[in-house]
Amino acid sequence: MSALGNSLCPDLCAAGGKSAAKMGTGEVSGVLKIKREVFMKKLGFGGMRLPLNNPEDPRDFDFPQLFSMVDSFLEQGFTYFDTAYMYHKYQSETAFRKALVERYPRDRYLLADKLPLSHLKQAEDMERYFNEQLEKCGVTYFDYYLLHNMTRTYYKTAAQLDAFSFIKEKKAQGKARRIGMSFHADAELLDQILTEHPELEFVQLQLNYIDWESPNIQSRLCYEVCLKHKKDVIVMEPVKGGTLANVPQEAEQLMRAYAPDSSPASWAIRFAASKEAVIMVLSGMSDHSQLLDNTSYMREFIPLNQEETDIIHKATDIINSSIAVPCTGCGYCLEGCPKNIAIPQYFALYNQFKQFGEKSNSRYYYGNYKDTHGRAGDCIGCRKCETICPQHLPISETMKTLSGLFDEKSQ
């Protein structure tokens, strides 16, 4: 059992320290109502890629579909919802308030939110953002509250403003039941932070089979640091922004040969969920079909066996040879770009071109952005995007490559 079982059960302890197995039916029901996360399923509803009416407008939510997805998710026994201040152009929290908070009692779900380190200028900002988040979500407390996007740069911000004491205080006040951080840096820094701040109860890591041995993301090394410090792990980007839901044909054939009815996304999510310290795997589900697929194999989760693990290793080699830019499409790089360059969209077009050549029509679609966004060649190399990129991509240099490929023939 992970640390979760001990760190989240004051009501269990108040009940005399009895385990669920030794309680009567009525007692178990009462505990489940108050502390559902002790028994929670491992799939979480991510709030970064909610269903939209217009894919080009991240604030134009398809609320009827979102309502239906939330209903289905809860009906199947899943309870965890994750959002953040910046998601969907600052509207993800509001969307969850409408689809979840205003429609269900507070004990039916767990809600996670994050303090936006990238927006903090002075200590007073933390209280202001926290209260704004409570209001936007329509709640009086968060079940999980994280320091968002911890990098080397933002660790300096967090240390300077004492953000760690801030979230610790929120826990003492009962406004944040568990405190942690989402982490986007190297294992050495993670070890330092967890050593200096043992009050953190969990770490949200980018963990998937492509990044498991990545020298930049260091999924395995970071995971092992969490094991060393006995911290629970919540997984983000298990499908790497959809990359692992649309794998090359050769990789998908390996998977289908073993399990004909299992989607490529299911392999990725099960890989992450199979790790011992992982208590939750977040999935950004953009439509009801994705939700139904994810819940179908996570209702009664079965870890990967050795044969499946071997197939994952083979698929990893195939996929790594086909991805030009490992962008997840998070969109953080768009914040403040002086030339309004559609960076994630251009990377996606570049990856499609590298895989399918002219058949991808990437140049044609690239040209569609010329009236509303800057071209790749407009990049001035300010590298502001690179300071916030969770994938640590060399964006400015890659823009030069994209410009040479697309600009001249997309006039």
C-alpha positions as CSV (number, residue, x, y, z in Angstrom):
1,M,0.0,0.0,0.0
2,S,1.4,3.5,-0.8
3,A,1.8,6.3,1.6
4,L,-1.7,7.4,0.6
5,G,-3.4,4.9,2.9
6,N,-1.7,6.4,6.0
7,S,-1.5,10.1,5.0
8,L,-5.2,10.5,4.2
9,C,-7.1,8.6,6.8
10,P,-7.6,10.7,9.9
11,D,-11.2,9.4,9.9
12,L,-10.0,5.8,9.7
13,C,-7.7,6.5,12.7
14,A,-10.6,8.2,14.6
15,A,-12.6,5.0,14.0
16,G,-10.1,3.2,16.2
17,G,-7.5,2.4,13.5
18,K,-9.6,-0.5,12.1
19,S,-8.9,-1.5,8.5
20,A,-11.7,-1.5,6.0
21,A,-11.4,-5.3,5.9
22,K,-12.3,-5.5,9.6
23,M,-15.1,-3.1,9.6
24,G,-18.8,-3.8,9.2
25,T,-20.6,-2.8,6.0
26,G,-22.1,0.3,7.6
27,E,-18.7,1.4,8.9
28,V,-17.0,0.9,5.5
29,S,-19.8,2.9,3.8
30,G,-19.2,5.8,6.2
31,V,-15.5,5.8,5.7
32,L,-15.9,5.7,1.9
33,K,-18.2,8.7,2.0
34,I,-15.7,10.8,3.9
35,K,-12.4,9.4,2.7
36,R,-13.1,8.0,-0.8
37,E,-9.5,8.5,-1.9
38,V,-8.3,5.7,0.4
39,F,-10.0,3.4,-2.1
40,M,-9.9,5.5,-5.2
41,K,-9.4,4.2,-8.7
42,K,-6.2,5.1,-10.5
43,L,-7.7,7.2,-13.4
44,G,-8.0,10.9,-13.0
45,F,-9.9,13.4,-15.2
46,G,-7.4,16.0,-16.5
47,G,-8.6,19.5,-17.1
48,M,-6.1,20.6,-19.8
49,R,-7.9,19.1,-22.8
50,L,-11.6,19.4,-22.2
51,P,-14.1,18.9,-25.1
52,L,-14.6,22.0,-27.3
53,N,-17.1,23.3,-29.9
54,N,-14.3,25.1,-31.7
55,P,-10.9,23.4,-31.5
56,E,-9.2,26.8,-32.2
57,D,-10.8,28.4,-29.2
58,P,-9.8,26.7,-25.9
59,R,-12.5,28.6,-24.0
60,D,-15.4,27.4,-26.2
61,F,-16.4,24.4,-24.1
62,D,-18.8,21.8,-25.3
63,F,-20.7,21.7,-22.0
64,P,-23.4,19.1,-22.9
65,Q,-20.6,16.7,-23.8
66,L,-18.5,17.7,-20.7
67,F,-21.5,17.2,-18.4
68,S,-22.1,13.7,-19.9
69,M,-18.5,12.8,-19.5
70,V,-18.4,13.9,-15.9
71,D,-21.6,12.0,-15.2
72,S,-20.2,8.8,-16.8
73,F,-16.8,9.2,-15.0
74,L,-18.5,9.4,-11.5
75,E,-21.1,6.7,-12.3
76,Q,-18.2,4.3,-12.9
77,G,-16.6,5.0,-9.5
78,F,-13.9,7.4,-10.6
79,T,-13.5,10.5,-8.4
80,Y,-10.4,12.5,-9.2
81,F,-10.5,15.7,-11.2
82,D,-7.4,17.9,-11.9
83,T,-7.3,21.5,-13.1
84,A,-4.9,24.5,-13.0
85,Y,-5.1,28.3,-13.2
86,M,-3.8,28.6,-16.8
87,Y,-5.5,25.6,-18.5
88,H,-7.9,26.5,-21.3
89,K,-6.9,30.2,-21.3
90,Y,-7.7,30.5,-17.5
91,Q,-11.1,28.9,-17.9
92,S,-10.6,25.2,-16.9
93,E,-11.4,25.9,-13.3
94,T,-14.7,27.6,-14.2
95,A,-15.6,24.7,-16.5
96,F,-15.2,22.2,-13.7
97,R,-17.3,24.4,-11.4
98,K,-20.2,24.3,-13.9
99,A,-19.8,20.6,-14.9
100,L,-18.9,19.1,-11.5
101,V,-19.1,21.3,-8.5
102,E,-22.5,22.9,-9.2
103,R,-24.0,19.5,-10.1
104,Y,-22.6,17.1,-7.4
105,P,-22.2,17.2,-3.6
106,R,-18.7,17.9,-2.4
107,D,-18.1,14.4,-1.0
108,R,-18.6,12.8,-4.4
109,Y,-15.3,13.9,-5.9
110,L,-11.7,14.9,-5.3
111,L,-10.5,18.2,-6.8
112,A,-6.9,19.1,-7.5
113,D,-5.6,22.6,-8.4
114,K,-2.3,24.3,-8.6
115,L,-0.6,27.6,-7.5
116,P,0.8,29.2,-10.6
117,L,4.4,29.8,-9.8
118,S,5.0,31.4,-13.2
119,H,2.6,34.3,-12.3
120,L,4.0,35.1,-8.8
121,K,5.8,38.4,-8.3
122,Q,5.4,39.0,-4.6
123,A,4.3,37.0,-1.6
124,E,0.9,38.6,-1.5
125,D,0.1,37.1,-4.9
126,M,-0.2,33.6,-3.4
127,E,-3.2,34.4,-1.2
128,R,-4.8,36.3,-4.0
129,Y,-4.5,33.5,-6.6
130,F,-5.5,30.9,-4.1
131,N,-8.7,32.7,-3.2
132,E,-9.4,33.4,-6.8
133,Q,-9.1,29.6,-7.6
134,L,-11.4,28.7,-4.8
135,E,-14.0,31.1,-6.1
136,K,-13.6,30.0,-9.8
137,C,-13.9,26.4,-8.8
138,G,-16.8,27.1,-6.4
139,V,-15.3,25.2,-3.5
140,T,-14.1,26.0,0.1
141,Y,-11.1,23.7,-0.1
142,F,-9.0,21.6,-2.5
143,D,-8.4,17.9,-1.9
144,Y,-5.0,18.2,-3.6
145,Y,-3.1,21.5,-4.0
146,L,0.2,21.7,-5.9
147,L,3.0,24.1,-6.6
148,H,2.7,24.2,-10.4
149,N,5.4,23.5,-12.9
150,M,8.4,23.3,-10.6
151,T,11.5,23.9,-12.6
152,R,14.9,25.2,-11.6
153,T,13.7,28.7,-12.4
154,Y,10.5,28.4,-10.5
155,Y,12.2,26.7,-7.5
156,K,14.0,30.0,-7.0
157,T,10.6,31.8,-7.1
158,A,9.1,29.3,-4.6
159,A,12.0,29.6,-2.3
160,Q,12.1,33.4,-2.4
161,L,8.4,33.8,-1.7
162,D,8.3,30.8,0.7
163,A,5.5,29.1,-1.3
164,F,6.2,25.9,0.6
165,S,5.1,27.5,3.9
166,F,2.1,29.0,2.1
167,I,0.7,25.6,1.0
168,K,1.6,24.1,4.4
169,E,-0.4,26.8,6.0
170,K,-3.4,26.1,3.7
171,K,-3.2,22.5,4.8
172,A,-3.3,23.5,8.5
173,Q,-6.3,25.7,7.7
174,G,-8.1,22.8,6.1
175,K,-8.2,24.5,2.7
176,A,-5.8,22.0,1.1
177,R,-6.0,18.4,2.3
178,R,-2.9,17.2,0.6
179,I,0.0,19.3,-0.6
180,G,2.6,18.6,-3.3
181,M,4.0,19.8,-6.6
182,S,4.0,19.2,-10.3
183,F,7.6,18.7,-11.4
184,H,9.3,19.4,-14.7
185,A,13.0,19.3,-14.1
186,D,15.8,16.8,-13.4
187,A,16.1,14.1,-10.8
188,E,18.9,15.9,-9.0
189,L,16.7,18.9,-8.3
190,L,13.8,16.7,-7.3
191,D,16.0,15.0,-4.7
192,Q,17.1,18.4,-3.4
193,I,13.6,19.7,-3.1
194,L,12.2,16.6,-1.4
195,T,15.2,16.6,1.0
196,E,14.6,20.3,1.9
197,H,10.8,20.1,2.0
198,P,9.7,16.8,3.5
199,E,6.3,18.4,4.1
200,L,5.4,17.7,0.4
201,E,3.2,14.6,0.4
202,F,3.2,13.7,-3.3
203,V,4.8,14.6,-6.6
204,Q,3.1,14.9,-10.0
205,L,5.5,13.7,-12.6
206,Q,5.5,13.4,-16.4
207,L,5.7,9.7,-16.7
208,N,5.2,7.6,-19.9
209,Y,7.1,4.9,-21.7
210,I,8.7,7.2,-24.2
211,D,10.1,9.5,-21.5
212,W,11.0,6.7,-19.1
213,E,14.7,6.8,-20.2
214,S,14.7,10.3,-21.7
215,P,17.8,12.3,-20.7
216,N,15.7,15.5,-20.6
217,I,12.5,14.4,-18.9
218,Q,14.1,11.7,-16.8
219,S,10.9,9.9,-15.9
220,R,12.5,6.8,-14.4
221,L,15.2,8.7,-12.4
222,C,12.6,11.1,-11.0
223,Y,10.3,8.2,-10.1
224,E,13.1,6.5,-8.3
225,V,13.7,9.7,-6.3
226,C,10.1,9.6,-5.2
227,L,10.6,6.0,-4.1
228,K,13.6,7.0,-2.1
229,H,11.7,9.7,-0.3
230,K,8.5,7.5,0.0
231,K,6.3,10.0,-1.8
232,D,3.2,9.1,-3.7
233,V,3.3,9.8,-7.4
234,I,0.6,11.3,-9.6
235,V,1.2,10.9,-13.3
236,M,0.7,13.6,-15.9
237,E,1.1,13.2,-19.7
238,P,0.9,9.4,-19.7
239,V,-0.1,9.5,-23.4
240,K,2.3,12.4,-24.0
241,G,-0.2,14.9,-25.4
242,G,-1.8,12.3,-27.5
243,T,1.4,11.1,-29.1
244,L,1.0,7.6,-27.7
245,A,-2.6,7.4,-28.7
246,N,-1.6,7.7,-32.4
247,V,1.6,5.6,-32.7
248,P,3.2,4.5,-35.9
249,Q,1.5,1.6,-37.7
250,E,4.3,-0.8,-37.0
251,A,4.1,-0.2,-33.2
252,E,0.3,-0.4,-33.2
253,Q,0.5,-3.7,-35.1
254,L,2.6,-5.2,-32.2
255,M,0.0,-4.1,-29.7
256,R,-3.0,-5.3,-31.7
257,A,-1.4,-8.7,-32.3
258,Y,-1.3,-9.2,-28.6
259,A,-4.5,-7.5,-27.6
260,P,-6.7,-6.8,-30.7
261,D,-9.3,-4.7,-28.7
262,S,-6.9,-2.6,-26.7
263,S,-6.2,0.9,-27.9
264,P,-2.6,2.3,-28.0
265,A,-3.6,4.8,-25.4
266,S,-4.6,2.0,-23.0
267,W,-1.0,0.6,-23.2
268,A,0.4,4.0,-22.3
269,I,-1.9,4.6,-19.3
270,R,-1.5,1.0,-18.0
271,F,2.3,1.4,-18.2
272,A,2.1,4.4,-15.9
273,A,-0.5,2.9,-13.6
274,S,1.6,-0.3,-13.2
275,K,4.2,1.6,-11.2
276,E,4.0,0.8,-7.5
277,A,4.2,4.3,-6.1
278,V,1.7,5.7,-8.6
279,I,-1.7,6.5,-7.0
280,M,-3.3,8.3,-9.9
281,V,-2.8,8.6,-13.7
282,L,-4.3,11.8,-15.2
283,S,-5.8,11.7,-18.7
284,G,-6.9,14.7,-20.7
285,M,-10.0,13.4,-22.4
286,S,-11.3,15.6,-25.2
287,D,-14.5,13.6,-26.1
288,H,-16.7,10.9,-24.7
289,S,-15.2,8.1,-26.7
290,Q,-11.8,8.7,-25.1
291,L,-13.4,8.6,-21.7
292,L,-15.2,5.4,-22.4
293,D,-12.0,3.8,-23.7
294,N,-10.0,4.9,-20.6
295,T,-12.6,3.8,-18.1
296,S,-13.1,0.5,-19.8
297,Y,-9.7,-0.9,-18.8
298,M,-9.2,1.2,-15.6
299,R,-12.4,0.2,-13.8
300,E,-10.7,-3.1,-12.9
301,F,-7.1,-2.2,-13.4
302,I,-4.7,-5.0,-14.3
303,P,-0.9,-4.1,-14.3
304,L,1.2,-5.0,-17.4
305,N,2.7,-8.4,-17.5
306,Q,6.2,-9.2,-18.7
307,E,5.1,-10.0,-22.3
308,E,3.3,-6.7,-22.5
309,T,6.3,-4.8,-21.0
310,D,8.5,-6.3,-23.7
311,I,6.1,-5.1,-26.4
312,I,6.2,-1.6,-24.9
313,H,10.0,-1.7,-25.2
314,K,9.8,-2.6,-28.9
315,A,7.2,0.1,-29.5
316,T,9.3,2.7,-27.8
317,D,12.2,2.1,-30.2
318,I,9.8,2.4,-33.2
319,I,8.1,5.6,-31.9
320,N,11.4,7.3,-31.0
321,S,12.6,6.9,-34.5
322,S,9.5,8.7,-35.9
323,I,9.1,11.7,-33.6
324,A,10.9,14.9,-34.7
325,V,9.8,17.2,-31.9
326,P,8.4,15.6,-28.6
327,C,6.0,18.4,-27.9
328,T,2.9,17.6,-25.8
329,G,0.8,20.6,-26.9
330,C,0.4,22.0,-23.4
331,G,0.5,25.5,-24.8
332,Y,2.6,27.1,-22.0
333,C,5.0,28.5,-24.7
334,L,2.2,30.6,-26.1
335,E,2.0,32.8,-23.0
336,G,3.6,36.1,-23.9
337,C,5.1,35.2,-27.3
338,P,5.9,38.6,-28.8
339,K,5.2,37.3,-32.3
340,N,2.1,35.3,-31.5
341,I,3.6,32.1,-33.1
342,A,1.4,29.0,-33.0
343,I,4.3,26.9,-31.6
344,P,2.5,23.7,-30.6
345,Q,0.5,23.6,-33.9
346,Y,3.6,24.1,-36.0
347,F,5.4,21.3,-34.1
348,A,2.5,19.0,-34.7
349,L,2.5,19.8,-38.5
350,Y,6.3,19.2,-38.5
351,N,5.9,15.8,-36.9
352,Q,3.2,14.9,-39.4
353,F,5.4,16.0,-42.3
354,K,8.3,14.0,-41.0
355,Q,6.2,10.8,-40.8
356,F,4.0,11.2,-43.9
357,G,5.8,13.7,-46.1
358,E,3.7,15.7,-48.6
359,K,0.8,13.4,-48.0
360,S,0.3,15.0,-44.6
361,N,-0.6,18.4,-46.3
362,S,1.3,20.0,-43.5
363,R,2.4,23.0,-45.7
364,Y,-1.2,23.7,-46.6
365,Y,-2.4,23.7,-43.0
366,Y,0.6,25.8,-42.0
367,G,-0.5,28.4,-44.4
368,N,-3.9,28.6,-42.7
369,Y,-2.2,30.3,-39.7
370,K,-0.7,33.2,-41.6
371,D,-3.6,35.6,-41.0
372,T,-3.9,35.0,-37.3
373,H,-0.5,34.0,-36.1
374,G,3.2,34.7,-36.7
375,R,5.1,32.4,-39.0
376,A,8.0,30.3,-37.8
377,G,10.4,32.7,-39.5
378,D,9.1,35.6,-37.3
379,C,10.7,34.1,-34.2
380,I,13.2,36.7,-32.7
381,G,14.9,34.2,-30.5
382,C,13.9,35.7,-27.2
383,R,13.6,32.2,-25.7
384,K,10.8,33.2,-23.3
385,C,9.0,30.1,-24.5
386,E,11.9,27.9,-23.6
387,T,12.0,29.1,-20.0
388,I,8.5,27.7,-19.4
389,C,8.5,24.6,-21.7
390,P,8.0,21.5,-19.6
391,Q,9.7,19.4,-22.3
392,H,12.8,21.6,-22.3
393,L,12.7,21.9,-26.1
394,P,15.0,24.1,-28.2
395,I,12.1,26.0,-29.6
396,S,14.0,28.9,-31.1
397,E,16.4,26.7,-33.1
398,T,13.6,24.4,-34.2
399,M,11.6,27.5,-35.5
400,K,14.5,28.1,-37.9
401,T,14.1,24.5,-39.2
402,L,10.4,24.9,-39.6
403,S,10.8,28.2,-41.4
404,G,13.1,26.7,-43.9
405,L,10.6,23.9,-44.5
406,F,7.3,25.8,-44.5
407,D,7.7,29.5,-45.0
408,E,9.0,29.7,-48.6
409,K,6.4,27.3,-50.0
410,S,3.4,28.6,-47.9
411,Q,3.3,32.2,-49.2
